[in-house]
């Protein structure tokens, strides 16, 4: 299907700056254009009072965890992880994760996320559900152990099987050692070699808590960042979630290696881990993105909420109203994320030849009106309910607030059964 979208306001990003333009937009197959192709037939869409922007990119999540939403709150970290979350994960059967993933993708779509970067633990369920929902995903089986080809092999085998079975234009796979305390240095080194040999990105959780950093210093005599640098894990194909507890030269190392940092302010606050030094990282020129983390520690997958928190938290920390501008935060969720995924000029932008991952926001809603500054509104007043239609790879997955790829009655039914039996 080809579309001619008229009368809308387009969010255009060039060289790190965002502007609003009123012009027609064409969708030719799965690509965007500002010029009509006379050889094709278009369905015309009137986008009056709509803001059309790139779909948001959630750079760190665990989609299957939607079943743990509002389940383990206001308890200390040990209780949260070892007595609440992990026992449920151990009890859940693999096929249950298909439905909890679909629940997550429904929330993502309804709040404007078109691409997600996932670390999961249930073989095949994330890509199966993402394919059914029409999501764009970068998906990784969480890896643990000391040796990728010994105690870590079963999970590594599952990761490669997923890549071989499901990889497509909209679904890519990313090697995902869980963290330095669950995946040893040898395994991390092996992941780097495998990722280069297979043309894959790699991701991990890093420096999320004080305990993680202190334990690493005691065990290895270096920070987690220094440890990963010394084994060659850090480069421009590395995505690092959290990076809250930075010490010494850590930020300089991240800049020098070209690694991307994904901040997760709601999760970091909720678990009491603090906040990443995002202003300082931005000043050093580190590529910065934003993610929600999983529902067990957020408790939503709403990127508009995350963007607002990101800006407001750092304004408060630094006692400065100019820190983390709305423009900068929108870039975190669009163009910076595309750069991390090596999809610059293809994702996270509305421009000639970009992939048609776009969302339509209703500007005639109380939260967005009057239209004094739509860019500010995205960060400071939007809550995700303004998203009316979502297109991924040129196909609508939600139109006029109706989900087209997910049967929510079925999802609610299946998740209710999972909750009753396993929580």
C-alpha positions as a Python dict, from the first residue, in 0.01 Angstrom:
ca = {
    (1, 'X'): (0, 0, 0),
    (2, 'X'): (118, 353, -84),
    (3, 'X'): (-1, 659, 106),
    (4, 'X'): (-18, 1033, 43),
    (5, 'X'): (-36, 1208, 380),
    (6, 'X'): (-163, 1565, 356),
    (7, 'X'): (-209, 1862, 591),
    (8, 'X'): (9, 1715, 866),
    (9, 'X'): (293, 1869, 1064),
    (10, 'X'): (617, 1676, 1020),
    (11, 'X'): (893, 1648, 1278),
    (12, 'X'): (1213, 1695, 1077),
    (13, 'X'): (1558, 1635, 1228),
    (14, 'X'): (1879, 1756, 1062),
    (15, 'X'): (2225, 1781, 1217),
    (16, 'X'): (2090, 1735, 1567),
    (17, 'X'): (1827, 2006, 1537),
    (18, 'X'): (1453, 1952, 1513),
    (19, 'X'): (1194, 2162, 1335),
    (20, 'X'): (829, 2134, 1238),
    (21, 'X'): (730, 2156, 871),
    (22, 'X'): (388, 2147, 713),
    (23, 'X'): (417, 1952, 388),
    (24, 'X'): (288, 1640, 220),
    (25, 'X'): (454, 1308, 297),
    (26, 'X'): (445, 1002, 73),
    (27, 'X'): (487, 639, 173),
    (28, 'X'): (608, 431, -120),
    (29, 'X'): (606, 72, 0),
    (30, 'X'): (820, 90, 314),
    (31, 'X'): (1005, 413, 230),
    (32, 'X'): (930, 781, 291),
    (33, 'X'): (941, 1049, 26),
    (34, 'X'): (849, 1413, -18),
    (35, 'X'): (780, 1363, -389),
    (36, 'X'): (490, 1189, -555),
    (37, 'X'): (565, 890, -773),
    (38, 'X'): (333, 932, -1073),
    (39, 'X'): (356, 560, -1153),
    (40, 'X'): (183, 442, -833),
    (41, 'X'): (-163, 481, -682),
    (42, 'X'): (-188, 643, -340),
    (43, 'X'): (-445, 624, -65),
    (44, 'X'): (-480, 982, 59),
    (45, 'X'): (-484, 1045, 433),
    (46, 'X'): (-585, 1380, 580),
    (47, 'X'): (-352, 1445, 875),
    (48, 'X'): (-499, 1778, 981),
    (49, 'X'): (-417, 1856, 1345),
    (50, 'X'): (-172, 1567, 1353),
    (51, 'X'): (198, 1567, 1432),
    (52, 'X'): (381, 1302, 1230),
    (53, 'X'): (714, 1199, 1375),
    (54, 'X'): (958, 907, 1363),
    (55, 'X'): (854, 611, 1573),
    (56, 'X'): (1024, 603, 1911),
    (57, 'X'): (1308, 355, 1969),
    (58, 'X'): (1314, 187, 2311),
    (59, 'X'): (1683, 102, 2340),
    (60, 'X'): (1665, -126, 2644),
    (61, 'X'): (1384, -347, 2768),
    (62, 'X'): (1281, -697, 2869),
    (63, 'X'): (943, -726, 2701),
    (64, 'X'): (845, -1059, 2856),
    (65, 'X'): (847, -897, 3201),
    (66, 'X'): (511, -726, 3143),
    (67, 'X'): (353, -995, 3361),
    (68, 'X'): (554, -858, 3656),
    (69, 'X'): (407, -510, 3628),
    (70, 'X'): (311, -378, 3977),
    (71, 'X'): (410, -710, 4132),
    (72, 'X'): (732, -637, 4322),
    (73, 'X'): (724, -273, 4430),
    (74, 'X'): (858, -79, 4728),
    (75, 'X'): (1086, -359, 4848),
    (76, 'X'): (1464, -371, 4868),
    (77, 'X'): (1666, -495, 4571),
    (78, 'X'): (1737, -840, 4714),
    (79, 'X'): (1369, -902, 4787),
    (80, 'X'): (1272, -763, 4444),
    (81, 'X'): (1515, -981, 4250),
    (82, 'X'): (1562, -1303, 4447),
    (83, 'X'): (1225, -1347, 4618),
    (84, 'X'): (984, -1186, 4372),
    (85, 'X'): (1109, -1169, 4012),
    (86, 'X'): (1339, -1470, 3975),
    (87, 'X'): (1099, -1725, 4126),
    (88, 'X'): (825, -1619, 3884),
    (89, 'X'): (1064, -1637, 3591),
    (90, 'X'): (1164, -1987, 3700),
    (91, 'X'): (799, -2096, 3719),
    (92, 'X'): (682, -1950, 3390),
    (93, 'X'): (661, -2197, 3102),
    (94, 'X'): (821, -2087, 2780),
    (95, 'X'): (498, -2040, 2584),
    (96, 'X'): (360, -1806, 2850),
    (97, 'X'): (621, -1551, 2743),
    (98, 'X'): (458, -1527, 2399),
    (99, 'X'): (152, -1367, 2556),
    (100, 'X'): (344, -1147, 2799),
    (101, 'X'): (551, -1022, 2505),
    (102, 'X'): (235, -942, 2309),
    (103, 'X'): (105, -746, 2607),
    (104, 'X'): (428, -548, 2606),
    (105, 'X'): (412, -481, 2233),
    (106, 'X'): (54, -359, 2260),
    (107, 'X'): (164, -101, 2517),
    (108, 'X'): (463, -1, 2305),
    (109, 'X'): (253, 48, 1992),
    (110, 'X'): (-21, 241, 2171),
    (111, 'X'): (240, 479, 2314),
    (112, 'X'): (435, 529, 1991),
    (113, 'X'): (728, 286, 2010),
    (114, 'X'): (808, 118, 1678),
    (115, 'X'): (1148, -38, 1757),
    (116, 'X'): (1267, -214, 2071),
    (117, 'X'): (1601, -357, 2187),
    (118, 'X'): (1530, -665, 2395),
    (119, 'X'): (1716, -900, 2627),
    (120, 'X'): (1504, -1205, 2700),
    (121, 'X'): (1520, -1552, 2852),
    (122, 'X'): (1247, -1756, 2680),
    (123, 'X'): (1365, -1917, 2356),
    (124, 'X'): (1185, -1798, 2039),
    (125, 'X'): (901, -1620, 2221),
    (126, 'X'): (1018, -1260, 2175),
    (127, 'X'): (1071, -1288, 1797),
    (128, 'X'): (752, -1491, 1752),
    (129, 'X'): (545, -1227, 1928),
    (130, 'X'): (728, -937, 1762),
    (131, 'X'): (657, -1087, 1422),
    (132, 'X'): (288, -1130, 1505),
    (133, 'X'): (263, -772, 1633),
    (134, 'X'): (456, -622, 1341),
    (135, 'X'): (720, -467, 1567),
    (136, 'X'): (1075, -385, 1462),
    (137, 'X'): (1310, -558, 1704),
    (138, 'X'): (1674, -603, 1796),
    (139, 'X'): (1651, -914, 2007),
    (140, 'X'): (1902, -1097, 2225),
    (141, 'X'): (1888, -1410, 2438),
    (142, 'X'): (2048, -1325, 2771),
    (143, 'X'): (2383, -1505, 2801),
    (144, 'X'): (2547, -1616, 3126),
    (145, 'X'): (2839, -1832, 3234),
    (146, 'X'): (3216, -1838, 3222),
    (147, 'X'): (3271, -1992, 2879),
    (148, 'X'): (3042, -1937, 2578),
    (149, 'X'): (3121, -2286, 2448),
    (150, 'X'): (3085, -2469, 2779),
    (151, 'X'): (2851, -2356, 3060),
    (152, 'X'): (2719, -2073, 2841),
    (153, 'X'): (2663, -2280, 2529),
    (154, 'X'): (2296, -2374, 2563),
    (155, 'X'): (2186, -2010, 2571),
    (156, 'X'): (2431, -1911, 2297),
    (157, 'X'): (2292, -2192, 2081),
    (158, 'X'): (1940, -2059, 2135),
    (159, 'X'): (2054, -1707, 2041),
    (160, 'X'): (2201, -1824, 1712),
    (161, 'X'): (1902, -2045, 1637),
    (162, 'X'): (1675, -1740, 1674),
    (163, 'X'): (1890, -1541, 1436),
    (164, 'X'): (1888, -1817, 1177),
    (165, 'X'): (1513, -1872, 1203),
    (166, 'X'): (1374, -1520, 1235),
    (167, 'X'): (1617, -1260, 1099),
    (168, 'X'): (1449, -1028, 847),
    (169, 'X'): (1429, -664, 744),
    (170, 'X'): (1239, -584, 1064),
    (171, 'X'): (1401, -831, 1302),
    (172, 'X'): (1770, -834, 1389),
    (173, 'X'): (1958, -1019, 1660),
    (174, 'X'): (2210, -893, 1911),
    (175, 'X'): (2446, -1093, 2133),
    (176, 'X'): (2354, -1018, 2493),
    (177, 'X'): (2575, -1126, 2784),
    (178, 'X'): (2370, -1031, 3087),
    (179, 'X'): (2624, -847, 3306),
    (180, 'X'): (2981, -873, 3434),
    (181, 'X'): (2861, -1051, 3750),
    (182, 'X'): (2675, -1323, 3557),
    (183, 'X'): (2895, -1351, 3247),
    (184, 'X'): (3269, -1389, 3302),
    (185, 'X'): (3549, -1208, 3116),
    (186, 'X'): (3626, -1508, 2896),
    (187, 'X'): (3265, -1530, 2782),
    (188, 'X'): (3261, -1156, 2715),
    (189, 'X'): (3571, -1189, 2497),
    (190, 'X'): (3414, -1477, 2309),
    (191, 'X'): (3099, -1271, 2250),
    (192, 'X'): (3307, -996, 2089),
    (193, 'X'): (3464, -1242, 1846),
    (194, 'X'): (3130, -1404, 1764),
    (195, 'X'): (2961, -1069, 1711),
    (196, 'X'): (3231, -959, 1469),
    (197, 'X'): (3230, -1292, 1284),
    (198, 'X'): (2850, -1289, 1254),
    (199, 'X'): (2800, -916, 1192),
    (200, 'X'): (2600, -865, 1511),
    (201, 'X'): (2584, -586, 1768),
    (202, 'X'): (2637, -671, 2136),
    (203, 'X'): (2481, -536, 2455),
    (204, 'X'): (2505, -578, 2830),
    (205, 'X'): (2399, -420, 3159),
    (206, 'X'): (2684, -220, 3309),
    (207, 'X'): (2762, -28, 3629),
    (208, 'X'): (2399, -28, 3736),
    (209, 'X'): (2461, -35, 4110),
    (210, 'X'): (2723, 56, 4369),
    (211, 'X'): (2749, -311, 4468),
    (212, 'X'): (2833, -414, 4110),
    (213, 'X'): (3113, -159, 4089),
    (214, 'X'): (3255, -231, 4435),
    (215, 'X'): (3252, -606, 4375),
    (216, 'X'): (3430, -559, 4042),
    (217, 'X'): (3697, -342, 4202),
    (218, 'X'): (3758, -606, 4469),
    (219, 'X'): (3767, -896, 4225),
    (220, 'X'): (3955, -744, 3931),
    (221, 'X'): (4112, -423, 4066),
    (222, 'X'): (3931, -217, 3801),
    (223, 'X'): (3589, -70, 3732),
    (224, 'X'): (3336, -255, 3515),
    (225, 'X'): (3405, -8, 3233),
    (226, 'X'): (3781, -65, 3260),
    (227, 'X'): (3726, -441, 3270),
    (228, 'X'): (3525, -440, 2947),
    (229, 'X'): (3770, -205, 2778),
    (230, 'X'): (4062, -430, 2863),
    (231, 'X'): (3897, -739, 2715),
    (232, 'X'): (3798, -553, 2398),
    (233, 'X'): (3421, -551, 2457),
    (234, 'X'): (3374, -177, 2406),
    (235, 'X'): (3345, -36, 2055),
    (236, 'X'): (3090, 140, 1835),
    (237, 'X'): (2887, -181, 1811),
    (238, 'X'): (2836, -196, 2188),
    (239, 'X'): (2515, -94, 2367),
    (240, 'X'): (2544, -46, 2743),
    (241, 'X'): (2234, -26, 2961),
    (242, 'X'): (2239, 194, 3275),
    (243, 'X'): (2599, 317, 3339),
    (244, 'X'): (2475, 482, 3658),
    (245, 'X'): (2784, 443, 3874),
    (246, 'X'): (3072, 601, 3684),
    (247, 'X'): (3416, 621, 3846),
    (248, 'X'): (3749, 778, 3749),
    (249, 'X'): (3806, 771, 3374),
    (250, 'X'): (3499, 562, 3292),
    (251, 'X'): (3325, 827, 3084),
    (252, 'X'): (3641, 908, 2889),
    (253, 'X'): (3678, 539, 2809),
    (254, 'X'): (3319, 523, 2683),
    (255, 'X'): (3379, 822, 2459),
    (256, 'X'): (3711, 688, 2324),
    (257, 'X'): (3568, 345, 2242),
    (258, 'X'): (3250, 476, 2076),
    (259, 'X'): (3013, 268, 2291),
    (260, 'X'): (2650, 379, 2327),
    (261, 'X'): (2495, 437, 2671),
    (262, 'X'): (2124, 377, 2729),
    (263, 'X'): (1983, 555, 3032),
    (264, 'X'): (1678, 413, 3211),
    (265, 'X'): (1576, 682, 3460),
    (266, 'X'): (1252, 530, 3590),
    (267, 'X'): (1405, 189, 3655),
    (268, 'X'): (1720, 334, 3811),
    (269, 'X'): (1511, 553, 4040),
    (270, 'X'): (1264, 281, 4136),
    (271, 'X'): (1539, 38, 4236),
    (272, 'X'): (1723, 309, 4426),
    (273, 'X'): (2038, 291, 4213),
    (274, 'X'): (2060, 662, 4140),
    (275, 'X'): (2091, 838, 3805),
    (276, 'X'): (2352, 816, 3533),
    (277, 'X'): (2563, 1133, 3485),
    (278, 'X'): (2391, 1210, 3156),
    (279, 'X'): (2481, 1579, 3138),
    (280, 'X'): (2849, 1496, 3181),
    (281, 'X'): (2827, 1217, 2925),
    (282, 'X'): (2656, 1450, 2680),
    (283, 'X'): (2932, 1707, 2724),
    (284, 'X'): (3193, 1441, 2645),
    (285, 'X'): (3014, 1348, 2324),
    (286, 'X'): (2904, 995, 2419),
    (287, 'X'): (2615, 866, 2210),
    (288, 'X'): (2318, 864, 2448),
    (289, 'X'): (1984, 688, 2415),
    (290, 'X'): (1689, 612, 2641),
    (291, 'X'): (1504, 294, 2732),
    (292, 'X'): (1235, 185, 2973),
    (293, 'X'): (1393, -136, 3106),
    (294, 'X'): (1136, -404, 3193),
    (295, 'X'): (798, -369, 3362),
    (296, 'X'): (928, -528, 3681),
    (297, 'X'): (1137, -219, 3747),
    (298, 'X'): (961, 68, 3570),
    (299, 'X'): (654, -22, 3558),
    (300, 'X'): (559, 94, 3208),
    (301, 'X'): (699, 70, 2856),
    (302, 'X'): (587, 423, 2773),
    (303, 'X'): (871, 616, 2614),
    (304, 'X'): (696, 952, 2648),
    (305, 'X'): (695, 905, 3024),
    (306, 'X'): (1060, 808, 3014),
    (307, 'X'): (1153, 1112, 2804),
    (308, 'X'): (978, 1349, 3042),
    (309, 'X'): (1143, 1192, 3345),
    (310, 'X'): (1485, 1205, 3180),
    (311, 'X'): (1465, 1578, 3124),
    (312, 'X'): (1306, 1674, 3455),
    (313, 'X'): (1531, 1456, 3673),
    (314, 'X'): (1851, 1605, 3535),
    (315, 'X'): (1721, 1960, 3549),
    (316, 'X'): (1656, 1898, 3918),
    (317, 'X'): (1989, 1725, 3983),
    (318, 'X'): (2184, 2011, 3827),
    (319, 'X'): (1951, 2288, 3945),
    (320, 'X'): (1941, 2416, 3588),
    (321, 'X'): (1637, 2460, 3366),
    (322, 'X'): (1850, 2439, 3051),
    (323, 'X'): (1990, 2089, 3110),
    (324, 'X'): (1846, 1806, 2896),
    (325, 'X'): (1637, 2013, 2658),
    (326, 'X'): (1327, 1867, 2494),
    (327, 'X'): (1512, 1864, 2161),
    (328, 'X'): (1802, 1666, 2309),
    (329, 'X'): (1572, 1410, 2471),
    (330, 'X'): (1369, 1357, 2153),
    (331, 'X'): (1700, 1294, 1975),
    (332, 'X'): (1789, 1032, 2239),
    (333, 'X'): (1475, 840, 2141),
    (334, 'X'): (1516, 878, 1765),
    (335, 'X'): (1835, 979, 1581),
    (336, 'X'): (2080, 877, 1855),
    (337, 'X'): (1915, 537, 1878),
    (338, 'X'): (1934, 492, 1502),
    (339, 'X'): (2306, 573, 1520),
    (340, 'X'): (2357, 307, 1789),
    (341, 'X'): (2181, 52, 1568),
    (342, 'X'): (2385, 154, 1262),
    (343, 'X'): (2062, 270, 1096),
    (344, 'X'): (2139, 640, 1055),
    (345, 'X'): (1920, 814, 797),
    (346, 'X'): (1700, 503, 786),
    (347, 'X'): (1534, 498, 1129),
    (348, 'X'): (1458, 780, 1372),
    (349, 'X'): (1407, 1042, 1100),
    (350, 'X'): (1155, 1165, 848),
    (351, 'X'): (1357, 1224, 536),
    (352, 'X'): (1377, 1117, 174),
    (353, 'X'): (1434, 742, 151),
    (354, 'X'): (1403, 671, 525),
    (355, 'X'): (1213, 364, 639),
    (356, 'X'): (843, 432, 701),
    (357, 'X'): (835, 385, 1078),
    (358, 'X'): (618, 681, 1177),
    (359, 'X'): (360, 773, 1438),
    (360, 'X'): (68, 1016, 1426),
    (361, 'X'): (-11, 1224, 1734),
    (362, 'X'): (-336, 1414, 1777),
    (363, 'X'): (-255, 1777, 1849),
    (364, 'X'): (-620, 1852, 1932),
    (365, 'X'): (-600, 1700, 2277),
    (366, 'X'): (-587, 1895, 2604),
    (367, 'X'): (-235, 1776, 2682),
    (368, 'X'): (-98, 1911, 2352),
    (369, 'X'): (-304, 2230, 2319),
    (370, 'X'): (-243, 2511, 2243),
    (371, 'X'): (26, 2428, 1989),
    (372, 'X'): (282, 2672, 2124),
    (373, 'X'): (575, 2434, 2086),
    (374, 'X'): (506, 2075, 1972),
    (375, 'X'): (868, 1974, 2035),
    (376, 'X'): (844, 2080, 2400),
    (377, 'X'): (507, 1906, 2421),
    (378, 'X'): (665, 1572, 2329),
    (379, 'X'): (885, 1590, 2638),
    (380, 'X'): (684, 1788, 2892),
    (381, 'X'): (314, 1729, 2829),
    (382, 'X'): (262, 1427, 2603),
    (383, 'X'): (173, 1106, 2785),
    (384, 'X'): (141, 863, 2495),
    (385, 'X'): (-238, 870, 2476),
    (386, 'X'): (-206, 1125, 2196),
    (387, 'X'): (-73, 855, 1961),
    (388, 'X'): (-356, 767, 1722),
    (389, 'X'): (-187, 572, 1443),
    (390, 'X'): (139, 380, 1411),
    (391, 'X'): (311, 261, 1095),
    (392, 'X'): (603, 17, 1096),
    (393, 'X'): (789, -66, 776),
    (394, 'X'): (513, 99, 571),
    (395, 'X'): (228, -97, 732),
    (396, 'X'): (-19, 28, 991),
    (397, 'X'): (-15, -170, 1313),
    (398, 'X'): (-254, 77, 1475),
    (399, 'X'): (-492, 311, 1293),
    (400, 'X'): (-730, 558, 1453),
    (401, 'X'): (-656, 407, 1795),
    (402, 'X'): (-743, 53, 1684),
    (403, 'X'): (-473, -213, 1712),
    (404, 'X'): (-462, -406, 1385),
    (405, 'X'): (-217, -685, 1468),
    (406, 'X'): (-295, -779, 1829),
    (407, 'X'): (-620, -925, 1964),
    (408, 'X'): (-626, -765, 2307),
    (409, 'X'): (-920, -970, 2437),
    (410, 'X'): (-716, -1284, 2368),
    (411, 'X'): (-404, -1133, 2526),
    (412, 'X'): (-594, -1031, 2841),
    (413, 'X'): (-747, -1379, 2865),
    (414, 'X'): (-413, -1556, 2833),
    (415, 'X'): (-227, -1322, 3070),
    (416, 'X'): (-502, -1357, 3331),
    (417, 'X'): (-452, -1735, 3320),
    (418, 'X'): (-74, -1691, 3356),
    (419, 'X'): (-113, -1460, 3655),
    (420, 'X'): (-360, -1693, 3827),
    (421, 'X'): (-137, -1997, 3784),
    (422, 'X'): (218, -1867, 3824),
    (423, 'X'): (220, -1546, 4030),
}
